[in-house]
């Protein structure tokens, strides 16, 4: 069974945002193609186009040289394309066997599910990974009882049970341990020999060089390079992934001479911070410093900020101005003058159906006594909305009436009202229009000039390089590199995010 | 272009007024005697007070969101009514004590509701339904071998009679207006109220903005049952007698009053003014149907249908505003 799939000049827009402007990918029987790109380069959109999760806006998909159009993942699956999703697609309350065979259960002649056959087939699949997981992974185990790595294995088995001609592995190794990755790679080699075509999406450079035959690099929605993996070096790949042109002119907060001076007091000191995803983070932030946090998405940046803000439990020591603190609730962190702008503004930052006024004042109501001094509250909220040049019909309008950028201003504005000493920002410019971005940059620069300490995670590498004096890069829950001064370049940032060492001063 | 939209409390009050005016044309209605009309209207509002106070707690738990509801309200009303009855024993100076007992027994029951919902993660529906069973059991134990007691004269005077012979406004209505103002202070002019709306909309946002979600949730269930307890105290002051099924008939109207008043059943949005209007509408419809000598079955059907119609109208309004 020979198969080939080509994606030509794929265009995909989400609203006004162009995720892919010229995506190309070729894969055929018996080869593994690595799909590579930095944050926001469009690689997850690309894999979603191939497996029918999103419908493309332009370009052409050729399956066995015939144009095809997938209206749904089911349509793609019928044509023999299966995906191992990184964000798990399993039903938590069902068993392993039920999940793998969902909608395709083997039936008895009378129309009832044939449990015995289903069990045998599941065991046969589990045998593929036998020895790499604990004995508790059985066909009848409930998925929610499994560890992340075991869930990932079930996800892989579910995809392979379809006996696809084309298999897409989207960050499938992220939660597997080294033995499991080893076994997966053995299987991938076997599948390759059987004539399957495999698309491998990963952020681990080392794995890409081990398993891939060819590569396809995306940058800013465009495919900028394809070829044989043997003919390229790690360094050149990173070069390809690196954006040349810059969109913004940034002004750094403070000349690095001043900040590196000893006179600046250390505001926040973190030692060996460990959570479920973080594996020992140590860092220091000075007063007035804008410390960037980089790395690919989901490497523990979110946990770091949430742990510092007292929202999730952690091991390790946190000091604020030399004093050891251990926050158990965000309230305590706020009392020590910390502020958090969370990553998902709709789900974590805003009360959508409530008014702009109430959103601004939510962390501060206590200051307004009883009965609440509403006139004062309105005046304070008005002052902040003017400072942020918020575009709104009035303070009493619900936040749901605001545009994305203006809604994000409200999330930041509610903290400005409290005048904190330290801001923890989780990708604050995500999904924000260009003008508002520029305003944010000015605001951040301004805040750090006022001596506020800022921890700034961004999925936009240009922002980090343009705004920060120092950037730490997280990879797999650890600080992979600390970049500053001359070493703070896009190449080094991307190299470190891909887990390549020697990407800066560690 | 602004679509015609009207806030739910206003809609409910308008509905009540229209229904009331129409009722004048009934054979045994007030006809064109303005004095009779006023007397009838006053009486309906007076009757709505008890439902209104019991529905206050319901308003709070429904605003707190996450399927918040208090199904134990009815049995708490019965329990505190009986406790008041046996505590007072016809003596004026025991009334304050009885009020205190009603409030604290209510608060305790609500606190246990809150503990189950917050820490054991039992859904409010199941937790308060179970609690309703427990409280009903308690009532039967207390009631065993009959209750002996009596309502104090001062209670009847304060609750059932008018302020003075010249001003024909029953004290219950005045208590309700003051109560409504206090509820407004609580919901709109206190940190607790603002936090309550916040946890009703989005608990993650609330927590990350420093709201103690656990404490707020415990407080709201305690307060809700304490208010039901206050309701029981008022009800017995009005009726003067107690029986096992005293409070239960208030339970579903208390939820309906909140809904008719425009409070979002999913939480995070609503007002006590709305609930007051809702209580008046429901009481008015019930009493109209009673005057028309409709059987209980028809009354239930009409009440149910009214609730559905009102909620679907509010739903549509929200629809085109977005």
Interface residues (C-beta under 8 A of the other chain):
Chain A: X309 X311 X329 X330 X331 X334 X340 X342 X347 X348 X349 X350 X351 X352 X353 X354 X358 X361 X362 X363 X365 X366 X368 X370 X371 X372 X374 X400 X414
Chain B: X185 X189 X190 X191 X194 X195 X197 X198 X201 X202 X204 X205 X206 X207 X208 X209 X210 X211 X212 X264 X268 X269 X322
